[in-house]
Amino acid sequence: MSSKQREPGFSTLCIHGKKHLDKHESDRPIRAVSTPIFQSSTFAFENVAHGAAVFRGEDPSYVYTRLGNPTQTALETELAYLERGEAALALSSGMAAATTAVLTCCRHGEHIVSGDTLYGGTHQLFTQTLPRMGIEVTEVPADDPQNFANAITDKTRLIYLESPANPTLVLTDIGAVAEIAHAKGIPVLVDNTFCTPYLQNPLELGADIVLHSATKYIGGHGDTVAGILVGKQDWIMTARMEILRDVGGCISPFNAWLLLRGLKTLPVRMDRHMESALEVAQFLSYHPKVSEVIYPGLKTHPQHDLAARQQRGFGGMISFMVEGGRAAGEIVMDNVKLCTLAVSLGDVDTLIEHPASMTHSTYGEDELRTVGIDPAMVRLSVGLENVKDIIADLRQALAKC
């Protein structure tokens, strides 16, 4: 029998946290089962010398919640561990995380290569805001790693990926892109929002930075907005002490606590999201009024094998097209009764939306066609309701077409 200690399973770690492995944690005088909310903006110093040591970076004590807070630290510790990273930084939103990551890596006159199918807010950051700051972005089809190799210049400082992409569910071979980027000394960032650390660990596939819109599956209940970055300790410290310090996209202690609470049920929720999503995708695949279903868990998905290789599951997101085009899709969305017509995703509620006019309205008509976002596309975030009820709602809405 091996004497090596067995590492707890993912569900155990989500509930008990990294402290399950750190024996010294049990020596703390405060033994709260749930991490407390440290609702304080400011922290006192023992004396002037202590304060000076903190500001010189010689003492890790807390100063001001914009830079760090014990509740935030607890969240960062758990996410770094679940993503197999050295450190993490929690921020006020997914877009705060994206902006902080980009500004940590890039300066005026430098360049990013990204996949061409991105969350609409990220696309707008890349095409409207960053160029005003002197940072250029080239967006390329993300399904072929060679496209990234072809777009790299001597000024490229970051490769930015979403895999699976929002809303087309196009996957990128993360390992292949990382190999190309690292040969040029360029870091790779992967937005892992759709998969969460339960289904995919980009750092283990070769990426350098992981981003989450923690608003989605990590929070899981549609009641908080937040972002997470995970990476090397030195890189995270730079992001915190330069960009977060100066730009100020800090997370509140209460929101950090909500995310810690959400983490406890993440694997249970993701299992249910996936189980129901596959059943809904199969239903839609055989429905006579649905012309196409996009879900990596279906063997008809062109990248099903890649998804099976680099993910541990296929997620809870589906996109589909209704026969009759955009007008028919709008009829479906206007007639659902259980599903909620709303943006965002990863909620316990099933959410349905129209990417072309909502989450991805920052793309022009030509751009939508180029990146494969059909004007008829409907995006569905499958929730935790009884799957028979979700299917019944979609069936009655499709009957109205």
Buried (B, 14 or more C-beta within 10 A) or exposed (E): EEEEEEEBEBBEBBBBBBBBEEEEEEEEEEEEEEBEBBEBEEBEBEEEEBBEBBEEEEBEEBBEBBBBBBBBBBBBBBBBBBBEBBBBBBBBBBBBBBBBBBBBBBEEEBBBBBBBBBBBBBBBBBBEEBEEEEBBBBBBBBBBBEBBBEBBEEEBBBBBBBBBBBBBBBBBBBBBBBBBBBEEEBBBBBBBBBBBBBBBBBBEBBBBBBBBBBBBBBBBBBEBBBBBBBBBEEBBEBBBEEBBEEEEBBBBBEBBBBBBBBBBBBBBBBBBBBBBBBBBBBBBBEBEBBBBBBBBBBEEBEBBEBBBEBBBBBBBBBBBBBBBEBEBBBBBBEBBEBBBEBBBBBBBBBBBBBBBEBBBEBBEEEBBEBBBBBBBBBBBBBBBBEBEEBBBBBEBBBEEB
